[in-house]
């Protein structure tokens, strides 16, 4: 026998323990949920190993259940399972360091909140095993790993600085956690208290829980039931406990299918988008089961990546139990299953969009990023995803949104293009020079405010056979409309003379200058070539330290605008002033397009122009 040596906890563990012990008093009872859920996970892993017959299992006849015993006289609480148990290495790794992502996120959020610990946070993350030290003077974990060559071991700690691991011959498979309660935590050795807590937190644990020998939970695989057998409350509970969620579900999808694959699925769209809280990318949360046996809680490449916000369970009898994570990745069956689920989820969202638009828009406001990411990356589902997009529009009130399908119902006769403009906000679009031409022609323009929207529109290219075109693109072809203006336009000759002079004066900065029928109030307008990176892409490229060539635009001039008319005269009468004005007009138009890269020359020139104007 080796003598046990005292091992220190990893620094993060000590930090966590300190918080757990000193600041989380309000929620102390959750340690029971955490330990029961660990026991359940260990049983789940064991059941899977049994069914997949991977290796020999120690004590194979032991029941897959969780036994809890209270002892009021000894002031202890014991939680035991016949799950996988832990080897010495696993004890050291799992109960001495923090590998668990939820616990890491918890620590991170504590750091961000400056160390104060709102009691509600703990429920959100679950701090796992260490939460037991809220109530424990000392904890002993007796264990025997399910592998054939395991040893009986006991891990002991007072939760202060470290732990010891000692040999403990004669253990049966699994883990038995004996908690010696603190003086102010004796109520956790009372059966009635523990029963109340188990009923509150553990209704969906998929293994029998026995308290002092008596069964306390009914094991339910809710997803296998038919819809009319399940109440809203049961669904919500299931979401919270089985999907380890801390909010309420926003939408749910419960269905069974027999063809092409046998499927029982229960899925939830959360209320909260946890990526908004800055914990990094959400981990996928749809688990795969085969006849109630967990195959993988986070199956790789099962659903498209953008669907990572979904939570729930998919159970299919068609899945082979012994499928491993590696084979899952290239299993045609898993892919097909994922395809069916993805299709159903898309259909659900589309339905919500048309049947409950307000509820859908609320979802969209929080989850638009995922949809847009899908449009940009998930080629397979692009068309369905496009129907889920929402934008403000020139025809809707601020804050109101519309979809591409609705836009199409409002197309004018002969209109085969969907127009959009990307700018930081509505005010910028409304004050800018592009919108007026579309307004004058009664054409709707979608307003998009995120740099990502650029990728969305360029990836989509079209919707329902209609081209998607930015109002800033030189590809916009607008018919002449009678403009209601007292101003007579310049003659065609004057326009072409002015245009060639402008091209000469502005040189390489412009590709072309022409007279425009589309302008109403603005004097000039810059149009970008179809495949040129847009203003938003350019700023992203710059942010990524890439070299960005100055953009060459096509300039359109408004032959009715008084300033343009004066310029036509000035170019011969005051050539020097006219050329300053021409360059200023170009910069003004670039500014409106968000394309003016360096304002220094522009400011200098503007000052020169002001000086001339004031000197008159
Ligand atoms: P987690 O959220 O990963 O469960 P915990 O701190 O609660 O974090 O537990 C750490 C790890 O210790 C678990 O992931 C598991 O590997 C191991 N563990 C805890 N309880 C048991 C148990 N009853 N049986 C086997 N392994 C366990």
Boltz pocket constraint, residues with backbone or C-beta under 6 A from the ligand:
constraints:
  - pocket:
      binder: B
      contacts: [[A, 34], [A, 35], [A, 38], [A, 39], [A, 42], [A, 81], [A, 83], [A, 84], [A, 85], [A, 86], [A, 90], [A, 94], [A, 95], [A, 100], [A, 102], [A, 126], [A, 127], [A, 128], [A, 129], [A, 130], [A, 174], [A, 175]]
      max_distance: 6.0
